[in-house]
Amino acid sequence: MSTTATEQGTGRRVATENVATAHLLVSSAFLALGGLLTVLSMASVSFLSLSGPLSYGRLRPMTMLVVMLGWLVPAFAGAAYYLLPRLTGAPLFQPRLASLGLVGTSGLTLLGVLWLFLGLGDGIEPFALPWYLDVLILGVVSIPAAVTFGTIRNRTEVSVVASLWVVLAAVIWLPGLALVSALPSLAAIGRQLQAVVFSSGFATLWVTAMGFAIAYYVAVKQTDNPLANRQVAKAGFWSLAIAGAFLGPVQVAFGPTPDWLDSISAVLSLALPVAAIATAAAVATTIDKDRTDAGTVSSTHLTLPT
């Protein structure tokens, strides 16, 4: 009986590792494609003066789509799937669903590139895809949230570490941003706010947040210390949440947006440096504590010369 349970646990662990690895491998391929499209889009403006399907107006959204949806979403989703079993003590919920999300994300990225290449986009930043593809993207980027909630529901670890807060928040923020981007039939200023909120929110509430989660995990894992300054880490988390929501509207301040939105966004976006400093302080203190303890242990073994 115990042998069967051990084999099942090993199988679930291997499935989780395979899912995370597949996400990282696929995202690496899209990173290479994104780099190629970036070079081509720069060349189309500076040197080649390309037109038609390879014009800058089409290459730019192609590049944004490949880099953001093809590379950064699977890369950090894979990181989340790697971290979740280690943070919760539970096997990853529905690895097949996670794999389906990877297939859907990759397929929509390639389909979106084809749509843009054929000139079928709607011109709205950042992806310039028609609304029906935006709805499909919303569906696939919601899958990490479903997998995360299912895994946390079965957790055996009693304590909730900082990495888990941030992963949970990031997988909620991502489909929230996609929902904002998918809202149809907005006026001109509404479309502009859609673009800046999604782009800035993606950089802060998905990329930066998952970076914070990985940093917390690595600092604790490599030092075998609990995270130092837990309250500081919480301050960094909430500062990131506030800044990420308002950093986008700041980019169109003093434009046609309401004055109250400009003022509120300018003030609350100042929380972003607080988030960076607080997170760096929590991680650095954890590592420094390990170095201090190591120095103390080493000093007890010193032998003075006679």
Residue, then its C-alpha position, 0 to 999 in steps of 0.5 A: m500500500s505504501t509502495t503504491a502511494t510512493e509511486q503515485g507521489t513520484g508520478r505526480r511530482v514527475a508530471t509537475e516537473n514535466v509541465a514546468t519544464a515544457h512551459l520554460l522550453v516553449s517560452s524560450a522558443f518564443l523568446a528567440l522568435g520575439g528577438l528576431l521580430t524585434v530586430l526586423s521591426m527596428a530594421s524596417v524603420s531604420f534601414l529597409s523601409l519595409s511595407g505591407p505584411l512586414s511594415y513596422g505597423r504590423l511588426r510591432p504588435m507581432t513582437m508585443l504579442v510574441v514577447m508578452l503572450g508567447w514568452l512571458v506568460p508561459a515562462f512565469a506560469g511555468a515558474a508558478y507551477y514549479l513553486l506551488p507544490r513546494l510552497t503548499g505541500a500538495p501536488l499540482f492541481q490538474p497538470r493536464l489543464a496546465s498543459l492545455g493552457l500552454v497549448g492554448t497560449s502558444g496556439l493563440t500566439l501563432l494565430g495572432v501573428l498570422w492575423l496581424f501578418l494578414g492585416l486583420g488586426d484592429g490597431i488597438e495596442p498592445f496586440a492589435l487583435p480583434w475582440y474575439l481573439d482577445v476573449l480567447i486570450l482571456g480564457v487561456v491566461s485564466i488557466p494558471a489561476a484555476v490551477t493555483f486555486g486548486t493546488i492551494r485548496n489541497r495544501t498540507e502546509v499550514s504556514v503561508v509564505a510570502s512567495l505564495w501570496v505573490v503567486l496567488a495575486a499574480v495569477i489573479w491579476l493576469p486575467g484581470l488585465a486581460l479582461v480590461s484589454a478585451l472590453p469592446s466598443l470603448a471611446a478613444i480615450g477608453r482605448q488609450l487607457q486600455a492599452v496603458v493599463f494592460s501594458s504597465g500592469f503586465a510589467t508590474l503585476w505579472v512580470t515584476a510580481m512573479g520576479f518577487a515571488i521567485a526571489y523570496y523562494v530562492a532566498v529562503k531555499q538557499t539559506d534555509n532561513p525564514l524570510a526576514n522582515r515579513q512585515v516589510a515584505k507585506a509592505g512591498f507586496w501591497s505597494l506593488a499592488i497599488a502602483g501596478a494599478f495606477l502606473g498606466p494612467v500616469q503615462v497619459a497624464f495632462g491629456p484628455t483623461p479626467d484631472w482627478l485620475d491624473s492626480i490620483s495616479a501620479v500619487l499612488s504610482l509612487a508606491l512602486p519604488v517602495a515595493a522595490i525597496a521593501t522587497a530588496a530589503a526583505v531578500a537582502t536581510t534574509i541572505d545577510k542573516d545567513r552570512t552573519d550566522a555563517g561567520t559566527v559559526s566559523s569564528t567558533h572554530l578559529t584557533l589562535p596561534t601560540 
